[in-house]
Every structure is written in C-alpha cells, then in structure tokens.
Amino acid sequence: MRATIRNLRTVQCGLIVAATMLTGCATKHEPVRVAVPIPCRVAIPARPIMPTEGLTPDASLDAFVQAAAAEIERREGYEVELRAALGACQDAPTEAMQAQK
C-alpha cells in the first residue's frame, strides 16, 4: 500500500513538473532590442594650415589683418567638416536601429 502511495506521489510530482514546463512553452516571448555602441568609422578631417602661422615676425599690419580674415574663413570651413564627421558618428547607430524596425 505504501509503495502504491509513493508511486502515486511520484507520478503527481512528475505531472506537475511537466505541466509547469509546458506552460513556459505556451507563453509568447517578445524580442528585446538593446542599443549596442559601435565604433565610429569616420575619418577625422586634417587640420588645415592657418594663414597666420606662415607670417613672418616683421609682417605688416595689413598682411596680418588679411591673413587673420582668411584664417577665420578657413577655421569655419574646418569646423563644418568636424561637425559633419561628428554628426555621422552620432547618427549612424540611430539610423541602423530605425531601419530594423
């Protein structure tokens, strides 16, 4: 009689474990999207030679003003290149993630 009760309890435990395992298969699993940082592959623009760097110490005031005005234009162009490279690094992961959706 005791052997029969033990066998019955073993079968009951086995059924409970099997039912629990099958309920795990019945649930719906949703994929989870995780942002993964990727290295930036944009080339850093080369720093241009500035016009004031080539001036001699005895350069006239007019030559210095002309070189300084040209340097402002060159620095602004260089800043645009740097901002474009930085923007490409910041936008690349977001665009790739939006393409997956």
N, C-alpha and C positions, 0 to 999 in steps of 0.2 A: 504494500500500500504506500509506504514511504517512497519507494523508488518511483512509483507512478506519479506522486505529487511532485517529486523533484524533476521528473521528465516534463511534466506539465508546466512547471515554472520556467524551466529552461526554454521550452517552446514559446511560452508567453514573452519572455525576455527577448528571444530571437525575433519574434514578430514585431515587438515594439522597436527594436533597433532597426529592423528592415523598413518599417513604416516611417521612422524618422529619417532614414537615409533617402527614401523615395520622395518625401516632401521637399527635401533640398533640391531634388532634380526638377520638381514641379514649379519652383519659383522662377520668375523672369529676372535675368541679370542684365543690367544696362551697362554699356561701356562707359568708362570714366575717362574723360580727356584731361590730360595733365600737360601743362606747358613745360617743355624741356628747353633749357637755354642752349643755343647753338653758337659756335664761334662766328664772329664777323669775318667775312672773306673779302672785304672791300679794300682796295689798295689805298694807302694814305697818300694824298697828293704831295708832291715835292714842294718844299718851301722855295718860293722864287727869290732871286737875288734882288734886294731892295736898292733903288737908285741912290739913296743917301749913303749906302755902305761904300760906294765907289768914289765918293767925293774926296778930294784932297783937303788937307787942313787949311790951305790958303784959298779955297774956293770962294767966289764972290757971293754976296747975299742973294743976288738974282739967281745964280746957279743953284744955291741951296733951296730957295723957295720953289723953283721949278722942279727940283728933284723931290722935295717933300710933297708937292702936289701929285707928282707921278706915283710916289710911294703910297699915298692914300688910295689911289685908284687900284694899284696892284694888290694892296692888302685887302681891299674889299672883294676883289676877284678871288683871292686865295681863301677868304672867309666863305664865299659862296661854295667853293669846291669842298672845303671842310664840312660845311653844313650838309651838303649833298651826300658825302660819304657817311656822316653820322646818321642822317635820315635813312639811308639804305640799310644800315645796321639795325636801326630801331624798327623799321617797317617790315623787314624780312620775316621774322617769326610770326608776326600777326597775319601777314598775307598768306603764309603757308597754312596757318591754323584755320583761316576763313575759307580757304579752298577745300579743306577736308569736310567742312560742314555741309 
